[in-house]
Amino acid sequence: MKQFAKLCMLWILDGFVILSAGDFVSHGGELFESAADSRTAAMSGIAVTSAQGPAAIFSNPALLTDAYSHSITISYRNLFGGLATSQILAFPIKKLSRGVLSFGLVNRSVSDIPDTRRAFLFEDSEGPHLDYSQITYFSQTETGLIISYAVKLKNKYKVGINLKPVFISIDDYHAWGLSLDAGYVVNPTPQTALGLFVQDATSMLLKWSTGTREIIPPKIVAGGHLNYKNLLMTAALSARFGESLPSAGMTLAGQSIEYNLGIESILNDNLSLQGGISDLAAFTLGFSLREKYVEIRYAYLASPAHAALGDSHEFGVLFNLDQLNELGGLFEP
């Protein structure tokens, strides 16, 4: 654990050097923003206090103190009617004396992106012409890794930190980067929780093969949840520094603030239903079907309002390895 702490500190110090020569950009952190298991995605995509299982590493690493189990989460998302795909994988590495060490992976890819740079012709005064035979295609791939450490303090306060390297490939261009996340959760009562998640707390620092250096500022997510009988109700507000975009959300001093609302109804021990809505006026729906050995999850994400994009679907599976080990006894002689 000491080596993990030293690595984090080394990155923070190195970040100050890169910050002095980088350009701030408003976008670029969407890879980790969209990383969520199907249950979280079905509840509007924000679960700063309500994420469950190993995939909580993407929503708030502090939650991993309660989510530790010998289990693996895998999800596949078909984005915007097939324009892109993304996958996540998450599992705990080891339970330490004072905390939990976990691993997460997210990958997103877009194929067949048209490149029209050589297709425009300026041969006469009538304006540019498009030569379709000169259109080529390229792809984009983003892969992010997370190593997380979470610890519970005084059995009430939970804190966690993520170390996140990221690798990006667009056509013949490549980039790599690093950032740190920090999370905090407190339970005022057994039925309530409040949480704070600072994504890219040190800023996401990207270095491109062209020599360009980009700095993606932090994003703050604050939220909570309430358990009432068989209902779980969640709410969150989020904002990325330096980002001011037209939206249905709120603005404060030129800063865009987004909201997310989610709900889960637990029908019985095996089935629960989820729903949500965000400031983009895009609703989400889903379900979780639990059995002893496996949990199957599905999320439907409606196309964002005023966007000519298709709907998205996410399918996920959580394997309970402790329970699966019991099957081995059935085949012993």
Secondary structure, DSSP 8 states (H G I E B T S, - for coil): -HHHHHHHHHHHHHHHHHHTT-EE-S---HHHHT---HHHHHTTT--TTT--SGGGGGT-GGGHHHH-SSEEEEEEEEEGGGTEEEEEEEEEEEE-SSEEEEEEEEEEEEEEEEE-TTTEE--STT--EE-GGG-EEEEEEEEEEEEEEEEEETTTEEEEEEEEEEEEEETTEEEEEEEEEEEEEEEEETTEEEEEEEETTT-EEEEETTS-EEEE--EEEEEEEEEETTEEEEEEEEEETT-----SSEEETTEEEEEEEEEEEE-SSSEEEEEEEETT--EEEEEEEE-SSEEEEEEEE---TT-----EEEEEEEEEHHHHHGGGGGG--
